[in-house]
């Protein structure tokens, strides 16, 4: 038999596609980048996201334990985390400058990482006794030092809540192997409260967000939605790919308790957006840059 096949290429107009499919208005399109996309063509990204588009950038990460040697993705040289389990994203400054120069919207995120409440090793061999509060302090310090975030900025400030890798560390004569879990709602709230306290106290806005996948956002326990408390204080950037073919999925993501707070504000719909090679593609609602 003869079969006709229609090949659907990754869309170049996700904002317009989402508006048409779901009856939305004012949708913007963008990408999110980190050092793993170091060298991405910023001019191509500007062209793809359009004049109203945006770029969400990783400011830093706590995903590697203390005193751990790794290869810097920007220089391809060996380096170490040192006595604290955080790493400044080496591509952040360049990407942020390019976005500001192109008048693209900006957002900034921090990947949750090793903290003392996760570390089960003797002597905190992974976390170095780090805490969510210290993570927030570092995020804000790097954010303000960069200079692209000003007192007038209403950029999304995001805590990326995801599990990480499995690592082996030595403490004395014993080796420990631990897997980085995602932060709990309590740990996340502590971080968000500190970011807000620091920025508002200095005269800045604090447009707080969390990032997670749709199933995590909708998770429940015996008391109801796990993330209800966080949903009341932070917007949602949700990851939901459908079949992940570079196109807007057939249905909007589930959002759990955020359904009572306006639903998703930013939606990462694919990791195959044709902006500069294949990158993570996002769309955002019209009010995503408006602090609550």
C-alpha positions as CSV (number, residue, x, y, z in Angstrom):
1,X,0.0,0.0,0.0
2,X,1.0,3.6,-0.5
3,X,1.2,5.7,2.6
4,X,1.4,9.5,2.7
5,X,3.5,10.9,5.6
6,X,3.4,14.5,6.7
7,X,6.7,15.5,8.3
8,X,6.3,18.2,11.0
9,X,9.4,20.3,11.3
10,X,10.2,22.2,14.6
11,X,8.2,25.3,14.6
12,X,9.7,28.8,14.2
13,X,6.6,30.5,15.5
14,X,5.8,28.8,18.9
15,X,4.2,32.0,20.4
16,X,1.8,32.4,17.5
17,X,1.1,28.7,17.4
18,X,0.2,28.6,21.2
19,X,-2.0,31.7,20.8
20,X,-3.9,30.0,18.0
21,X,-4.1,26.6,19.6
22,X,-5.1,27.7,23.1
23,X,-6.8,31.0,22.6
24,X,-4.1,33.0,24.3
25,X,-2.9,36.5,23.7
26,X,0.4,38.4,24.2
27,X,2.5,35.3,24.2
28,X,6.3,35.8,23.8
29,X,8.9,33.3,22.7
30,X,12.4,32.7,23.9
31,X,15.1,30.3,24.9
32,X,17.0,29.3,28.0
33,X,20.7,28.9,28.0
34,X,23.6,27.9,30.2
35,X,27.3,27.2,29.8
36,X,26.3,23.9,28.1
37,X,25.3,26.2,25.1
38,X,28.5,28.2,25.3
39,X,29.3,29.6,21.8
40,X,25.6,29.7,20.8
41,X,25.0,32.2,18.0
42,X,23.4,35.1,19.9
43,X,22.4,36.9,16.6
44,X,20.5,33.8,15.5
45,X,18.8,33.6,18.8
46,X,17.8,37.3,18.6
47,X,16.3,36.6,15.2
48,X,14.4,33.5,16.3
49,X,12.9,35.0,19.5
50,X,11.8,38.1,17.6
51,X,11.7,41.7,18.9
52,X,9.5,40.9,21.9
53,X,11.4,37.7,22.8
54,X,13.5,36.7,25.9
55,X,16.4,34.7,27.1
56,X,16.5,32.9,30.5
57,X,20.1,32.4,31.7
58,X,21.7,30.2,34.4
59,X,23.5,32.5,36.8
60,X,25.0,29.7,38.8
61,X,24.7,26.1,40.0
62,X,25.1,24.1,43.2
63,X,25.1,20.8,41.3
64,X,28.7,19.8,42.0
65,X,30.0,19.0,45.4
66,X,32.9,20.8,47.2
67,X,36.5,20.2,46.2
68,X,35.5,18.5,43.0
69,X,37.5,18.7,39.8
70,X,35.7,19.2,36.5
71,X,36.2,20.5,33.0
72,X,35.0,24.1,32.5
73,X,32.6,24.0,29.4
74,X,33.7,27.5,28.3
75,X,37.5,27.0,28.4
76,X,37.7,23.2,28.2
77,X,40.2,23.4,31.1
78,X,40.3,21.5,34.4
79,X,39.1,23.5,37.4
80,X,37.7,22.9,40.9
81,X,34.7,23.9,43.0
82,X,36.7,24.7,46.1
83,X,35.3,24.9,49.6
84,X,31.8,25.7,48.6
85,X,29.6,23.6,46.3
86,X,28.6,26.3,43.9
87,X,29.9,27.3,40.4
88,X,29.3,30.6,38.6
89,X,28.0,29.9,35.1
90,X,30.9,30.8,32.8
91,X,28.7,31.8,29.9
92,X,26.2,33.9,31.9
93,X,27.9,37.3,31.6
94,X,28.4,37.1,27.8
95,X,24.9,35.9,27.2
96,X,23.4,38.5,29.5
97,X,25.3,41.4,27.8
98,X,24.2,40.1,24.4
99,X,20.5,39.9,25.5
100,X,20.6,43.4,26.9
101,X,22.3,44.8,23.8
102,X,19.6,43.2,21.6
103,X,16.8,44.5,23.9
104,X,15.6,41.0,24.6
105,X,13.8,40.2,27.8
106,X,16.0,38.6,30.5
107,X,15.5,36.1,33.2
108,X,18.0,34.5,35.6
109,X,18.0,31.1,37.3
110,X,19.9,29.1,39.9
111,X,20.2,25.3,39.8
112,X,19.5,23.9,43.2
113,X,22.4,21.9,44.7
114,X,24.2,20.4,47.5
115,X,23.1,21.7,50.9
116,X,23.6,20.3,54.5
117,X,20.0,18.9,54.7
118,X,20.8,16.7,51.7
119,X,24.4,15.7,52.6
120,X,24.4,12.4,54.5
121,X,28.2,12.0,54.6
122,X,30.5,12.4,57.5
123,X,31.8,16.0,57.7
124,X,29.5,17.2,55.0
125,X,31.9,16.0,52.3
126,X,29.5,17.1,49.5
127,X,27.9,20.3,50.8
128,X,30.5,21.8,53.0
129,X,27.6,22.8,55.3
130,X,26.1,25.0,52.6
131,X,22.4,26.0,53.0
132,X,19.6,27.3,50.8
133,X,20.1,30.7,52.4
134,X,23.8,30.7,51.4
135,X,22.8,29.7,47.8
136,X,20.4,32.7,47.7
137,X,23.0,35.0,49.0
138,X,25.4,33.9,46.2
139,X,22.8,34.1,43.5
140,X,21.9,37.7,44.4
141,X,25.6,38.7,44.7
142,X,26.4,37.4,41.2
143,X,23.1,38.8,39.8
144,X,23.9,42.4,41.0
145,X,27.6,42.2,40.2
146,X,26.9,41.4,36.6
147,X,25.1,44.8,36.0
148,X,22.4,43.7,33.6
149,X,19.9,43.5,36.5
150,X,19.0,47.0,37.7
151,X,16.5,48.4,40.3
152,X,14.0,48.9,37.4
153,X,14.3,45.3,36.3
154,X,11.3,42.9,36.7
155,X,13.2,39.9,35.3
156,X,12.1,36.4,36.4
157,X,14.4,35.2,39.2
158,X,14.1,31.4,39.1
159,X,15.0,28.5,41.4
160,X,15.5,25.5,39.1
161,X,14.2,22.5,41.2
162,X,15.7,19.3,39.7
163,X,17.7,16.3,40.8
164,X,21.3,16.2,39.8
165,X,24.1,13.6,39.3
166,X,25.6,10.9,41.4
167,X,29.0,11.7,42.9
168,X,31.7,10.0,45.0
169,X,33.5,11.9,47.7
170,X,36.0,10.9,50.4
171,X,35.8,12.0,54.0
172,X,38.8,10.7,56.0
173,X,39.3,7.1,55.0
174,X,35.8,6.5,53.9
175,X,34.2,7.1,50.5
176,X,30.6,8.1,50.0
177,X,28.4,8.0,46.9
178,X,25.4,10.2,46.9
179,X,22.9,11.4,44.3
180,X,21.7,15.0,44.4
181,X,18.0,15.1,45.0
182,X,15.8,18.1,44.1
183,X,15.1,20.5,46.9
184,X,12.0,20.1,49.0
185,X,9.3,22.8,49.2
186,X,10.6,23.9,52.6
187,X,14.2,24.3,51.2
188,X,12.9,26.1,48.2
189,X,10.8,28.5,50.3
190,X,13.8,29.4,52.4
191,X,15.8,30.2,49.3
192,X,13.0,32.3,47.8
193,X,12.4,34.2,51.1
194,X,16.1,35.1,51.2
195,X,16.3,36.3,47.6
196,X,13.2,38.5,48.2
197,X,14.6,39.9,51.5
198,X,17.9,40.8,49.9
199,X,16.6,42.4,46.8
200,X,13.6,44.3,48.3
201,X,15.8,45.6,51.0
202,X,18.1,47.1,48.4
203,X,15.3,48.7,46.4
204,X,15.0,46.0,43.7
205,X,12.0,44.0,42.5
206,X,11.8,40.3,43.2
207,X,9.8,38.6,40.5
208,X,10.2,35.1,42.0
209,X,9.8,31.8,40.1
210,X,10.4,28.1,40.4
211,X,11.2,25.8,37.5
212,X,10.1,22.2,37.5
213,X,8.4,19.6,35.3
214,X,4.6,19.3,35.1
215,X,4.5,16.1,37.1
216,X,6.5,17.5,40.0
217,X,4.3,20.7,40.0
218,X,1.2,18.5,40.3
219,X,2.6,16.1,43.0
220,X,0.4,15.4,46.0
221,X,0.7,14.0,49.5
222,X,-1.9,13.3,52.1
223,X,-2.4,17.0,52.7
224,X,-2.9,18.0,49.1
225,X,-0.6,19.6,46.6
226,X,3.0,19.4,47.8
227,X,3.9,22.8,46.3
228,X,0.9,24.8,47.5
229,X,2.9,27.1,49.8
230,X,5.5,27.8,47.2
231,X,2.8,28.5,44.6
232,X,1.5,31.3,46.7
233,X,4.8,33.1,46.7
234,X,6.4,32.3,43.3
235,X,5.3,32.0,39.7
236,X,5.8,28.7,37.7
237,X,8.2,28.1,34.8
238,X,7.1,24.6,33.8
239,X,8.7,22.0,31.6
240,X,6.3,19.9,29.5
241,X,7.4,18.6,26.1
242,X,4.7,16.3,24.9
243,X,6.3,14.2,22.1
244,X,9.1,16.8,22.0
245,X,9.2,17.4,18.3
246,X,10.1,21.1,18.5
247,X,6.4,22.1,18.3
248,X,3.9,23.3,20.9
249,X,2.3,20.2,22.5
250,X,-1.3,19.3,22.0
251,X,-2.4,20.4,25.5
252,X,-1.2,22.8,28.1
253,X,0.9,21.4,31.0
254,X,-0.7,20.4,34.3
255,X,0.3,22.9,37.0
256,X,-1.1,21.6,40.3
257,X,-1.6,24.4,42.9
258,X,-0.6,27.1,40.4
259,X,-4.0,26.6,38.8
260,X,-5.3,28.9,41.6
261,X,-2.5,31.4,40.9
262,X,-2.9,32.0,37.2
263,X,-1.4,28.8,35.9
264,X,2.0,28.6,34.2
265,X,3.8,31.9,33.4
266,X,6.6,30.4,31.3
267,X,6.5,27.1,29.5
268,X,9.5,25.2,28.3
269,X,7.9,23.2,25.6
270,X,10.9,21.5,23.9
271,X,14.7,21.0,23.9
272,X,14.8,21.1,20.1
273,X,14.0,24.7,19.3
274,X,15.7,25.7,16.0
275,X,17.2,29.0,17.4
276,X,21.0,28.3,17.3
277,X,21.4,24.6,16.7
278,X,18.9,22.9,19.0
279,X,18.3,24.7,22.3
280,X,15.5,24.7,24.9
281,X,12.5,26.6,23.6
282,X,10.1,28.5,25.9
283,X,7.0,30.7,25.6
284,X,5.8,33.2,28.2
285,X,2.6,34.8,29.0
286,X,2.1,38.6,28.6
287,X,2.4,39.3,32.4
288,X,5.4,37.0,33.0
289,X,7.7,40.0,33.6
290,X,5.2,41.7,36.0
291,X,6.0,41.0,39.7
292,X,3.0,39.9,41.8
